[in-house]
Amino acid sequence: MTGRLIFVGEIKEPVANSVHHADALSFMRRLQPIGSGIDYWAVADSGKYQLDYQMGQRLGHEYLEFVGNHPTLGNSNLLGWIVNDMSRTLDHKGKIDASALGFLRIVNDYAMAAAAILAMPSTHDAAE
């Protein structure tokens, strides 16, 4: 595929009284005192790998549904902030928790699907 990839949706400016990601997503929490920031990955694994991985997958779906319904400029940065906070879950071997892996698996599955669509030859490419 030649040329630059372009997002075909619409990134909107947030509207007054819109839902804030820290309030809408179950895996985030506002830090106290109010206004001091957000914990973008406030998830505690149970130590049961399969259950934690599945929980992460559910959270991945929750995230995708949220950004799909709220495609704002601020939310376009959300994944980076989440991954940054996931880095705090590193164990002594430098590996992240199972919930974080499950979350990233779901996000990656959708990224791969979108990339496959973008890699398909378009009618424009066929005409060249």
N, CA, C and O atoms as CSV, one atom per row, in Angstrom:
chain,resi,resn,atom,element,x,y,z
A,1,MET,N,N,0.843,-1.171,0.000
A,1,MET,CA,C,0.000,0.000,0.000
A,1,MET,C,C,0.887,1.233,0.000
A,1,MET,O,O,1.837,1.330,0.777
A,2,THR,N,N,0.577,2.139,-0.851
A,2,THR,CA,C,1.368,3.350,-0.922
A,2,THR,C,C,0.635,4.478,-0.237
A,2,THR,O,O,-0.579,4.417,-0.042
A,3,GLY,N,N,1.369,5.498,0.124
A,3,GLY,CA,C,0.743,6.655,0.746
A,3,GLY,C,C,0.618,6.497,2.249
A,3,GLY,O,O,1.074,5.520,2.843
A,4,ARG,N,N,-0.009,7.483,2.828
A,4,ARG,CA,C,-0.157,7.561,4.277
A,4,ARG,C,C,-1.491,6.959,4.709
A,4,ARG,O,O,-2.501,7.130,4.028
A,5,LEU,N,N,-1.494,6.254,5.840
A,5,LEU,CA,C,-2.733,5.726,6.386
A,5,LEU,C,C,-3.526,6.872,6.999
A,5,LEU,O,O,-2.963,7.732,7.677
A,6,ILE,N,N,-4.804,6.881,6.764
A,6,ILE,CA,C,-5.648,7.958,7.266
A,6,ILE,C,C,-6.800,7.358,8.061
A,6,ILE,O,O,-7.451,6.418,7.606
A,7,PHE,N,N,-7.050,7.903,9.248
A,7,PHE,CA,C,-8.192,7.502,10.055
A,7,PHE,C,C,-9.436,8.031,9.364
A,7,PHE,O,O,-9.548,9.232,9.119
A,8,VAL,N,N,-10.378,7.138,9.045
A,8,VAL,CA,C,-11.553,7.542,8.282
A,8,VAL,C,C,-12.727,7.942,9.167
A,8,VAL,O,O,-13.759,8.389,8.665
A,9,GLY,N,N,-12.579,7.785,10.468
A,9,GLY,CA,C,-13.626,8.224,11.385
A,9,GLY,C,C,-13.504,9.719,11.624
A,9,GLY,O,O,-12.806,10.429,10.900
A,10,GLU,N,N,-14.178,10.164,12.625
A,10,GLU,CA,C,-14.147,11.584,12.963
A,10,GLU,C,C,-13.677,11.742,14.396
A,10,GLU,O,O,-14.296,11.200,15.311
A,11,ILE,N,N,-12.590,12.476,14.607
A,11,ILE,CA,C,-12.130,12.783,15.957
A,11,ILE,C,C,-12.781,14.092,16.350
A,11,ILE,O,O,-12.604,15.119,15.695
A,12,LYS,N,N,-13.529,14.035,17.420
A,12,LYS,CA,C,-14.324,15.182,17.838
A,12,LYS,C,C,-13.701,15.867,19.026
A,12,LYS,O,O,-12.949,15.258,19.788
A,13,GLU,N,N,-14.015,17.126,19.180
A,13,GLU,CA,C,-13.650,17.855,20.390
A,13,GLU,C,C,-14.629,17.442,21.480
A,13,GLU,O,O,-15.813,17.251,21.205
A,14,PRO,N,N,-14.144,17.300,22.729
A,14,PRO,CA,C,-15.082,16.945,23.794
A,14,PRO,C,C,-16.147,18.022,23.959
A,14,PRO,O,O,-15.870,19.211,23.804
A,15,VAL,N,N,-17.344,17.605,24.270
A,15,VAL,CA,C,-18.431,18.544,24.504
A,15,VAL,C,C,-18.625,18.731,25.997
A,15,VAL,O,O,-18.234,17.876,26.792
A,16,ALA,N,N,-19.222,19.838,26.377
A,16,ALA,CA,C,-19.492,20.098,27.782
A,16,ALA,C,C,-20.306,18.950,28.355
A,16,ALA,O,O,-21.194,18.411,27.694
A,17,ASN,N,N,-19.999,18.589,29.568
A,17,ASN,CA,C,-20.689,17.508,30.280
A,17,ASN,C,C,-20.495,16.135,29.622
A,17,ASN,O,O,-21.305,15.232,29.830
A,18,SER,N,N,-19.427,15.973,28.830
A,18,SER,CA,C,-19.184,14.665,28.214
A,18,SER,C,C,-18.610,13.714,29.269
A,18,SER,O,O,-18.115,14.140,30.313
A,19,VAL,N,N,-18.692,12.438,28.970
A,19,VAL,CA,C,-18.207,11.408,29.881
A,19,VAL,C,C,-16.680,11.427,29.888
A,19,VAL,O,O,-16.048,11.388,28.833
A,20,HIS,N,N,-16.097,11.486,31.073
A,20,HIS,CA,C,-14.640,11.459,31.191
A,20,HIS,C,C,-14.184,10.015,31.343
A,20,HIS,O,O,-14.804,9.235,32.066
A,21,HIS,N,N,-13.107,9.664,30.664
A,21,HIS,CA,C,-12.630,8.286,30.689
A,21,HIS,C,C,-12.337,7.784,32.103
A,21,HIS,O,O,-12.554,6.608,32.393
A,22,ALA,N,N,-11.850,8.653,32.980
A,22,ALA,CA,C,-11.537,8.228,34.349
A,22,ALA,C,C,-12.791,7.844,35.122
A,22,ALA,O,O,-12.722,7.071,36.078
A,23,ASP,N,N,-13.928,8.377,34.714
A,23,ASP,CA,C,-15.190,8.058,35.376
A,23,ASP,C,C,-15.923,6.924,34.670
A,23,ASP,O,O,-16.724,6.224,35.290
A,24,ALA,N,N,-15.657,6.738,33.387
A,24,ALA,CA,C,-16.409,5.765,32.596
A,24,ALA,C,C,-15.772,4.375,32.586
A,24,ALA,O,O,-16.489,3.377,32.519
A,25,LEU,N,N,-14.465,4.291,32.650
A,25,LEU,CA,C,-13.779,3.006,32.520
A,25,LEU,C,C,-13.487,2.406,33.897
A,25,LEU,O,O,-12.920,3.064,34.769
A,26,SER,N,N,-13.880,1.160,34.071
A,26,SER,CA,C,-13.804,0.514,35.382
A,26,SER,C,C,-12.373,0.314,35.881
A,26,SER,O,O,-12.160,0.160,37.083
A,27,PHE,N,N,-11.405,0.313,34.990
A,27,PHE,CA,C,-10.029,0.032,35.389
A,27,PHE,C,C,-9.212,1.298,35.671
A,27,PHE,O,O,-8.000,1.220,35.875
A,28,MET,N,N,-9.863,2.447,35.684
A,28,MET,CA,C,-9.195,3.704,36.009
A,28,MET,C,C,-9.764,4.264,37.297
A,28,MET,O,O,-10.883,3.943,37.697
A,29,ARG,N,N,-8.969,5.107,37.937
A,29,ARG,CA,C,-9.486,5.833,39.098
A,29,ARG,C,C,-8.786,7.187,39.173
A,29,ARG,O,O,-7.637,7.349,38.763
A,30,ARG,N,N,-9.517,8.134,39.706
A,30,ARG,CA,C,-8.928,9.447,39.939
A,30,ARG,C,C,-8.095,9.385,41.215
A,30,ARG,O,O,-8.493,8.764,42.201
A,31,LEU,N,N,-6.943,10.033,41.181
A,31,LEU,CA,C,-6.076,10.068,42.346
A,31,LEU,C,C,-6.565,11.141,43.309
A,31,LEU,O,O,-7.158,12.141,42.903
A,32,GLN,N,N,-6.311,10.918,44.566
A,32,GLN,CA,C,-6.718,11.878,45.602
A,32,GLN,C,C,-5.522,12.732,45.969
A,32,GLN,O,O,-4.416,12.192,45.974
A,33,PRO,N,N,-5.635,13.971,46.266
A,33,PRO,CA,C,-6.883,14.724,46.211
A,33,PRO,C,C,-7.323,14.929,44.766
A,33,PRO,O,O,-6.522,14.847,43.836
A,34,ILE,N,N,-8.616,15.198,44.604
A,34,ILE,CA,C,-9.183,15.407,43.271
A,34,ILE,C,C,-8.338,16.435,42.530
A,34,ILE,O,O,-7.930,17.448,43.096
A,35,GLY,N,N,-8.087,16.160,41.269
A,35,GLY,CA,C,-7.290,17.079,40.444
A,35,GLY,C,C,-5.817,16.731,40.423
A,35,GLY,O,O,-5.039,17.394,39.738
A,36,SER,N,N,-5.409,15.687,41.174
A,36,SER,CA,C,-3.986,15.367,41.211
A,36,SER,C,C,-3.591,14.324,40.176
A,36,SER,O,O,-2.430,13.919,40.114
A,37,GLY,N,N,-4.541,13.889,39.367
A,37,GLY,CA,C,-4.208,12.976,38.284
A,37,GLY,C,C,-5.110,11.762,38.231
A,37,GLY,O,O,-6.105,11.664,38.949
A,38,ILE,N,N,-4.733,10.836,37.357
A,38,ILE,CA,C,-5.518,9.640,37.107
A,38,ILE,C,C,-4.584,8.434,37.119
A,38,ILE,O,O,-3.479,8.488,36.579
A,39,ASP,N,N,-5.033,7.361,37.732
A,39,ASP,CA,C,-4.366,6.073,37.616
A,39,ASP,C,C,-5.054,5.374,36.448
A,39,ASP,O,O,-6.201,4.942,36.562
A,40,TYR,N,N,-4.352,5.266,35.332
A,40,TYR,CA,C,-4.942,4.726,34.111
A,40,TYR,C,C,-5.011,3.203,34.106
A,40,TYR,O,O,-5.689,2.626,33.255
A,41,TRP,N,N,-4.328,2.540,35.034
A,41,TRP,CA,C,-4.394,1.085,35.136
A,41,TRP,C,C,-4.444,0.706,36.613
A,41,TRP,O,O,-3.448,0.273,37.193
A,42,ALA,N,N,-5.608,0.876,37.201
A,42,ALA,CA,C,-5.830,0.584,38.619
A,42,ALA,C,C,-6.390,-0.831,38.739
A,42,ALA,O,O,-7.517,-1.023,39.196
A,43,VAL,N,N,-5.607,-1.807,38.330
A,43,VAL,CA,C,-6.037,-3.197,38.290
A,43,VAL,C,C,-5.107,-4.010,39.188
A,43,VAL,O,O,-3.885,-3.897,39.102
A,44,ALA,N,N,-5.698,-4.818,40.035
A,44,ALA,CA,C,-4.920,-5.707,40.895
A,44,ALA,C,C,-5.218,-7.150,40.487
A,44,ALA,O,O,-6.352,-7.616,40.600
A,45,ASP,N,N,-4.202,-7.837,40.021
A,45,ASP,CA,C,-4.375,-9.235,39.639
A,45,ASP,C,C,-4.526,-10.108,40.880
A,45,ASP,O,O,-4.012,-9.786,41.952
A,46,SER,N,N,-5.238,-11.213,40.713
A,46,SER,CA,C,-5.492,-12.142,41.816
A,46,SER,C,C,-4.362,-13.150,42.004
A,46,SER,O,O,-4.254,-13.788,43.051
A,47,GLY,N,N,-3.525,-13.286,40.983
A,47,GLY,CA,C,-2.489,-14.309,41.021
A,47,GLY,C,C,-2.911,-15.583,40.307
A,47,GLY,O,O,-2.126,-16.524,40.192
A,48,LYS,N,N,-4.140,-15.614,39.831
A,48,LYS,CA,C,-4.636,-16.756,39.044
A,48,LYS,C,C,-4.566,-16.335,37.575
A,48,LYS,O,O,-5.437,-15.625,37.071
A,49,TYR,N,N,-3.511,-16.790,36.909
A,49,TYR,CA,C,-3.158,-16.283,35.586
A,49,TYR,C,C,-4.336,-16.286,34.616
A,49,TYR,O,O,-4.649,-15.249,34.031
A,50,GLN,N,N,-4.990,-17.426,34.435
A,50,GLN,CA,C,-6.057,-17.526,33.429
A,50,GLN,C,C,-7.207,-16.575,33.737
A,50,GLN,O,O,-7.725,-15.921,32.831
A,51,LEU,N,N,-7.610,-16.488,34.992
A,51,LEU,CA,C,-8.704,-15.582,35.370
A,51,LEU,C,C,-8.295,-14.120,35.165
A,51,LEU,O,O,-9.089,-13.308,34.691
A,52,ASP,N,N,-7.066,-13.799,35.524
A,52,ASP,CA,C,-6.576,-12.426,35.358
A,52,ASP,C,C,-6.469,-12.059,33.879
A,52,ASP,O,O,-6.802,-10.941,33.488
A,53,TYR,N,N,-6.003,-13.000,33.060
A,53,TYR,CA,C,-5.891,-12.781,31.622
A,53,TYR,C,C,-7.273,-12.519,31.025
A,53,TYR,O,O,-7.443,-11.602,30.222
A,54,GLN,N,N,-8.251,-13.321,31.416
A,54,GLN,CA,C,-9.621,-13.139,30.929
A,54,GLN,C,C,-10.210,-11.808,31.397
A,54,GLN,O,O,-10.937,-11.153,30.651
A,55,MET,N,N,-9.897,-11.411,32.625
A,55,MET,CA,C,-10.349,-10.114,33.112
A,55,MET,C,C,-9.755,-9.009,32.226
A,55,MET,O,O,-10.459,-8.078,31.837
A,56,GLY,N,N,-8.472,-9.117,31.914
A,56,GLY,CA,C,-7.832,-8.140,31.042
A,56,GLY,C,C,-8.485,-8.076,29.675
A,56,GLY,O,O,-8.622,-6.998,29.097
A,57,GLN,N,N,-8.892,-9.234,29.152
A,57,GLN,CA,C,-9.585,-9.246,27.867
A,57,GLN,C,C,-10.917,-8.498,27.957
A,57,GLN,O,O,-11.265,-7.739,27.052
A,58,ARG,N,N,-11.654,-8.707,29.036
A,58,ARG,CA,C,-12.913,-7.968,29.217
A,58,ARG,C,C,-12.647,-6.464,29.287
A,58,ARG,O,O,-13.396,-5.667,28.723
A,59,LEU,N,N,-11.572,-6.085,29.983
A,59,LEU,CA,C,-11.225,-4.668,30.085
A,59,LEU,C,C,-10.801,-4.109,28.726
A,59,LEU,O,O,-11.065,-2.945,28.426
A,60,GLY,N,N,-10.158,-4.916,27.920
A,60,GLY,CA,C,-9.799,-4.504,26.562
A,60,GLY,C,C,-11.034,-4.208,25.734
A,60,GLY,O,O,-11.082,-3.211,25.013
A,61,HIS,N,N,-12.024,-5.065,25.834
A,61,HIS,CA,C,-13.289,-4.814,25.125
A,61,HIS,C,C,-13.975,-3.553,25.650
A,61,HIS,O,O,-14.532,-2.773,24.877
A,62,GLU,N,N,-13.931,-3.362,26.961
A,62,GLU,CA,C,-14.523,-2.157,27.556
A,62,GLU,C,C,-13.847,-0.899,27.000
A,62,GLU,O,O,-14.520,0.066,26.635
A,63,TYR,N,N,-12.515,-0.918,26.939
A,63,TYR,CA,C,-11.748,0.210,26.401
A,63,TYR,C,C,-12.129,0.484,24.940
A,63,TYR,O,O,-12.392,1.628,24.569
A,64,LEU,N,N,-12.158,-0.568,24.113
A,64,LEU,CA,C,-12.463,-0.389,22.694
A,64,LEU,C,C,-13.873,0.154,22.490
A,64,LEU,O,O,-14.093,1.001,21.625
A,65,GLU,N,N,-14.815,-0.324,23.271
A,65,GLU,CA,C,-16.175,0.188,23.167
A,65,GLU,C,C,-16.219,1.668,23.540
A,65,GLU,O,O,-16.909,2.460,22.898
A,66,PHE,N,N,-15.473,2.033,24.588
A,66,PHE,CA,C,-15.459,3.427,25.018
A,66,PHE,C,C,-14.865,4.341,23.947
A,66,PHE,O,O,-15.481,5.342,23.582
A,67,VAL,N,N,-13.676,4.008,23.438
A,67,VAL,CA,C,-13.057,4.894,22.441
A,67,VAL,C,C,-13.828,4.883,21.133
A,67,VAL,O,O,-13.814,5.869,20.395
A,68,GLY,N,N,-14.501,3.774,20.840
A,68,GLY,CA,C,-15.350,3.736,19.646
A,68,GLY,C,C,-16.543,4.673,19.772
A,68,GLY,O,O,-16.958,5.301,18.797
A,69,ASN,N,N,-17.086,4.761,20.973
A,69,ASN,CA,C,-18.232,5.644,21.208
A,69,ASN,C,C,-17.832,7.082,21.485
A,69,ASN,O,O,-18.653,7.990,21.358
A,70,HIS,N,N,-16.565,7.299,21.866
A,70,HIS,CA,C,-16.082,8.638,22.208
A,70,HIS,C,C,-14.744,8.903,21.513
A,70,HIS,O,O,-13.715,8.985,22.183
A,71,PRO,N,N,-14.738,9.037,20.184
A,71,PRO,CA,C,-13.478,9.230,19.448
A,71,PRO,C,C,-12.987,10.679,19.494
A,71,PRO,O,O,-13.003,11.389,18.489
A,72,THR,N,N,-12.550,11.100,20.685
A,72,THR,CA,C,-12.070,12.472,20.850
A,72,THR,C,C,-10.555,12.528,20.734
A,72,THR,O,O,-9.879,11.501,20.800
A,73,LEU,N,N,-10.040,13.709,20.565
A,73,LEU,CA,C,-8.596,13.901,20.486
A,73,LEU,C,C,-7.927,13.421,21.771
A,73,LEU,O,O,-6.896,12.750,21.717
A,74,GLY,N,N,-8.497,13.753,22.915
A,74,GLY,CA,C,-7.938,13.300,24.193
A,74,GLY,C,C,-7.922,11.791,24.302
A,74,GLY,O,O,-6.946,11.212,24.778
A,75,ASN,N,N,-8.992,11.150,23.868
A,75,ASN,CA,C,-9.056,9.697,23.953
A,75,ASN,C,C,-8.131,9.017,22.957
A,75,ASN,O,O,-7.830,7.833,23.107
A,76,SER,N,N,-7.675,9.744,21.941
A,76,SER,CA,C,-6.718,9.150,21.003
A,76,SER,C,C,-5.360,8.936,21.668
A,76,SER,O,O,-4.530,8.191,21.146
A,77,ASN,N,N,-5.124,9.573,22.801
A,77,ASN,CA,C,-3.884,9.387,23.570
A,77,ASN,C,C,-4.030,8.373,24.694
A,77,ASN,O,O,-3.050,8.020,25.350
A,78,LEU,N,N,-5.229,7.913,24.910
A,78,LEU,CA,C,-5.547,7.095,26.076
A,78,LEU,C,C,-4.734,5.808,26.158
A,78,LEU,O,O,-4.262,5.455,27.239
A,79,LEU,N,N,-4.561,5.109,25.062
A,79,LEU,CA,C,-3.846,3.834,25.093
A,79,LEU,C,C,-2.407,4.015,25.595
A,79,LEU,O,O,-1.914,3.190,26.364
A,80,GLY,N,N,-1.755,5.053,25.180
A,80,GLY,CA,C,-0.391,5.309,25.649
A,80,GLY,C,C,-0.332,5.536,27.147
A,80,GLY,O,O,0.582,5.056,27.817
A,81,TRP,N,N,-1.306,6.269,27.674
A,81,TRP,CA,C,-1.343,6.520,29.123
A,81,TRP,C,C,-1.623,5.229,29.884
A,81,TRP,O,O,-1.061,5.000,30.955
A,82,ILE,N,N,-2.494,4.386,29.327
A,82,ILE,CA,C,-2.801,3.099,29.960
A,82,ILE,C,C,-1.546,2.228,29.999
A,82,ILE,O,O,-1.200,1.684,31.048
A,83,VAL,N,N,-0.866,2.096,28.860
A,83,VAL,CA,C,0.335,1.258,28.788
A,83,VAL,C,C,1.419,1.806,29.710
A,83,VAL,O,O,2.130,1.034,30.353
A,84,ASN,N,N,1.550,3.105,29.780
A,84,ASN,CA,C,2.527,3.702,30.686
A,84,ASN,C,C,2.265,3.260,32.129
A,84,ASN,O,O,3.196,2.893,32.846
A,85,ASP,N,N,1.003,3.296,32.549
A,85,ASP,CA,C,0.685,2.890,33.914
A,85,ASP,C,C,0.756,1.381,34.098
A,85,ASP,O,O,0.990,0.913,35.212
A,86,MET,N,N,0.560,0.608,33.033
A,86,MET,CA,C,0.737,-0.842,33.118
A,86,MET,C,C,2.176,-1.192,33.483
A,86,MET,O,O,2.429,-2.219,34.113
A,87,SER,N,N,3.102,-0.350,33.090
A,87,SER,CA,C,4.514,-0.649,33.336
A,87,SER,C,C,4.817,-0.752,34.829
A,87,SER,O,O,5.839,-1.318,35.217
A,88,ARG,N,N,3.942,-0.212,35.660
A,88,ARG,CA,C,4.146,-0.328,37.119
A,88,ARG,C,C,3.891,-1.755,37.608
A,88,ARG,O,O,4.252,-2.086,38.737
A,89,THR,N,N,3.276,-2.606,36.783
A,89,THR,CA,C,2.963,-3.978,37.198
A,89,THR,C,C,4.109,-4.936,36.906
A,89,THR,O,O,3.960,-6.142,37.106
A,90,LEU,N,N,5.235,-4.441,36.445
A,90,LEU,CA,C,6.350,-5.322,36.105
A,90,LEU,C,C,6.777,-6.162,37.302
A,90,LEU,O,O,6.909,-5.652,38.415
A,91,ASP,N,N,6.990,-7.452,37.064
A,91,ASP,CA,C,7.483,-8.312,38.137
A,91,ASP,C,C,9.014,-8.283,38.152
A,91,ASP,O,O,9.631,-7.505,37.424
A,92,HIS,N,N,9.611,-9.118,38.969
A,92,HIS,CA,C,11.071,-9.123,39.100
A,92,HIS,C,C,11.779,-9.560,37.817
A,92,HIS,O,O,12.985,-9.356,37.677
A,93,LYS,N,N,11.039,-10.158,36.882
A,93,LYS,CA,C,11.621,-10.549,35.591
A,93,LYS,C,C,11.320,-9.525,34.498
A,93,LYS,O,O,11.681,-9.729,33.339
A,94,GLY,N,N,10.661,-8.427,34.865
A,94,GLY,CA,C,10.354,-7.390,33.891
A,94,GLY,C,C,9.129,-7.681,33.045
A,94,GLY,O,O,8.964,-7.091,31.978
A,95,LYS,N,N,8.261,-8.589,33.506
A,95,LYS,CA,C,7.045,-8.946,32.762
A,95,LYS,C,C,5.830,-8.285,33.416
A,95,LYS,O,O,5.763,-8.145,34.637
A,96,ILE,N,N,4.863,-7.879,32.567
A,96,ILE,CA,C,3.647,-7.266,33.096
A,96,ILE,C,C,2.650,-8.345,33.526
A,96,ILE,O,O,2.774,-9.515,33.164
A,97,ASP,N,N,1.659,-7.913,34.312
A,97,ASP,CA,C,0.646,-8.828,34.835
A,97,ASP,C,C,-0.200,-9.443,33.724
A,97,ASP,O,O,-0.259,-8.935,32.604
A,98,ALA,N,N,-0.855,-10.558,34.070
A,98,ALA,CA,C,-1.714,-11.273,33.127
A,98,ALA,C,C,-2.873,-10.409,32.654
A,98,ALA,O,O,-3.260,-10.490,31.488
A,99,SER,N,N,-3.436,-9.584,33.534
A,99,SER,CA,C,-4.550,-8.734,33.115
A,99,SER,C,C,-4.104,-7.753,32.039
A,99,SER,O,O,-4.836,-7.497,31.083
A,100,ALA,N,N,-2.913,-7.210,32.196
A,100,ALA,CA,C,-2.386,-6.277,31.195
A,100,ALA,C,C,-2.154,-6.999,29.866
A,100,ALA,O,O,-2.438,-6.451,28.801
A,101,LEU,N,N,-1.642,-8.218,29.929
A,101,LEU,CA,C,-1.444,-8.991,28.693
A,101,LEU,C,C,-2.769,-9.288,28.002
A,101,LEU,O,O,-2.866,-9.184,26.779
A,102,GLY,N,N,-3.787,-9.656,28.771
A,102,GLY,CA,C,-5.098,-9.923,28.192
A,102,GLY,C,C,-5.682,-8.688,27.541
A,102,GLY,O,O,-6.255,-8.766,26.455
A,103,PHE,N,N,-5.539,-7.545,28.199
A,103,PHE,CA,C,-6.011,-6.272,27.651
A,103,PHE,C,C,-5.318,-5.982,26.327
A,103,PHE,O,O,-5.972,-5.674,25.330
A,104,LEU,N,N,-3.999,-6.082,26.322
A,104,LEU,CA,C,-3.228,-5.771,25.116
A,104,LEU,C,C,-3.509,-6.764,23.998
A,104,LEU,O,O,-3.448,-6.396,22.825
A,105,ARG,N,N,-3.811,-7.997,24.328
A,105,ARG,CA,C,-4.159,-8.993,23.311
A,105,ARG,C,C,-5.394,-8.556,22.535
A,105,ARG,O,O,-5.416,-8.623,21.306
A,106,ILE,N,N,-6.423,-8.110,23.253
A,106,ILE,CA,C,-7.655,-7.677,22.599
A,106,ILE,C,C,-7.399,-6.444,21.739
A,106,ILE,O,O,-7.845,-6.386,20.593
A,107,VAL,N,N,-6.697,-5.475,22.272
A,107,VAL,CA,C,-6.399,-4.264,21.502
A,107,VAL,C,C,-5.590,-4.616,20.265
A,107,VAL,O,O,-5.837,-4.073,19.188
A,108,ASN,N,N,-4.622,-5.521,20.405
A,108,ASN,CA,C,-3.807,-5.930,19.260
A,108,ASN,C,C,-4.632,-6.686,18.228
A,108,ASN,O,O,-4.424,-6.505,17.028
A,109,ASP,N,N,-5.569,-7.534,18.670
A,109,ASP,CA,C,-6.430,-8.243,17.722
A,109,ASP,C,C,-7.171,-7.256,16.830
A,109,ASP,O,O,-7.256,-7.447,15.617
A,110,TYR,N,N,-7.706,-6.200,17.437
A,110,TYR,CA,C,-8.433,-5.198,16.656
A,110,TYR,C,C,-7.490,-4.371,15.792
A,110,TYR,O,O,-7.849,-3.991,14.677
A,111,ALA,N,N,-6.300,-4.089,16.285
A,111,ALA,CA,C,-5.317,-3.364,15.473
A,111,ALA,C,C,-4.914,-4.190,14.255
A,111,ALA,O,O,-4.759,-3.648,13.161
A,112,MET,N,N,-4.743,-5.498,14.440
A,112,MET,CA,C,-4.391,-6.372,13.320
A,112,MET,C,C,-5.524,-6.435,12.302
A,112,MET,O,O,-5.275,-6.443,11.097
A,113,ALA,N,N,-6.760,-6.478,12.776
A,113,ALA,CA,C,-7.902,-6.504,11.850
A,113,ALA,C,C,-7.966,-5.211,11.049
A,113,ALA,O,O,-8.191,-5.238,9.840
A,114,ALA,N,N,-7.769,-4.085,11.716
A,114,ALA,CA,C,-7.782,-2.798,11.018
A,114,ALA,C,C,-6.620,-2.722,10.027
A,114,ALA,O,O,-6.785,-2.224,8.913
A,115,ALA,N,N,-5.456,-3.211,10.430
A,115,ALA,CA,C,-4.294,-3.186,9.536
A,115,ALA,C,C,-4.521,-4.060,8.309
A,115,ALA,O,O,-4.100,-3.706,7.207
A,116,ALA,N,N,-5.186,-5.203,8.495
A,116,ALA,CA,C,-5.473,-6.082,7.351
A,116,ALA,C,C,-6.398,-5.378,6.362
A,116,ALA,O,O,-6.222,-5.499,5.149
A,117,ILE,N,N,-7.369,-4.653,6.872
A,117,ILE,CA,C,-8.270,-3.898,5.995
A,117,ILE,C,C,-7.502,-2.811,5.257
A,117,ILE,O,O,-7.679,-2.618,4.054
A,118,LEU,N,N,-6.649,-2.105,5.987
A,118,LEU,CA,C,-5.867,-1.036,5.363
A,118,LEU,C,C,-4.876,-1.572,4.333
A,118,LEU,O,O,-4.523,-0.870,3.385
A,119,ALA,N,N,-4.430,-2.805,4.514
A,119,ALA,CA,C,-3.463,-3.395,3.581
A,119,ALA,C,C,-4.112,-3.936,2.316
A,119,ALA,O,O,-3.420,-4.262,1.352
A,120,MET,N,N,-5.435,-4.031,2.314
A,120,MET,CA,C,-6.119,-4.532,1.117
A,120,MET,C,C,-5.933,-3.551,-0.033
A,120,MET,O,O,-5.979,-2.337,0.167
A,121,PRO,N,N,-5.725,-4.075,-1.229
A,121,PRO,CA,C,-5.609,-3.161,-2.368
A,121,PRO,C,C,-6.926,-2.414,-2.586
A,121,PRO,O,O,-8.007,-3.004,-2.561
A,122,SER,N,N,-6.812,-1.156,-2.790
A,122,SER,CA,C,-8.015,-0.367,-3.040
A,122,SER,C,C,-8.244,-0.255,-4.537
A,122,SER,O,O,-7.372,-0.595,-5.336
A,123,THR,N,N,-9.414,0.220,-4.909
A,123,THR,CA,C,-9.691,0.428,-6.335
A,123,THR,C,C,-8.759,1.502,-6.885
A,123,THR,O,O,-8.418,1.485,-8.068
A,124,HIS,N,N,-8.349,2.433,-6.032
A,124,HIS,CA,C,-7.409,3.483,-6.451
A,124,HIS,C,C,-6.069,2.871,-6.819
A,124,HIS,O,O,-5.467,3.233,-7.829
A,125,ASP,N,N,-5.593,1.911,-5.963
A,125,ASP,CA,C,-4.309,1.265,-6.246
A,125,ASP,C,C,-4.363,0.446,-7.532
A,125,ASP,O,O,-3.386,0.396,-8.279
A,126,ALA,N,N,-5.499,-0.193,-7.789
A,126,ALA,CA,C,-5.638,-1.024,-8.988
A,126,ALA,C,C,-5.615,-0.188,-10.256
A,126,ALA,O,O,-5.201,-0.670,-11.310
A,127,ALA,N,N,-6.053,1.057,-10.164
A,127,ALA,CA,C,-6.103,1.928,-11.334
A,127,ALA,C,C,-4.716,2.456,-11.715
A,127,ALA,O,O,-4.517,2.924,-12.836
A,128,GLU,N,N,-3.769,2.384,-10.795
A,128,GLU,CA,C,-2.441,2.951,-11.073
A,128,GLU,C,C,-1.592,2.044,-11.912
A,128,GLU,O,O,-0.451,2.384,-12.227
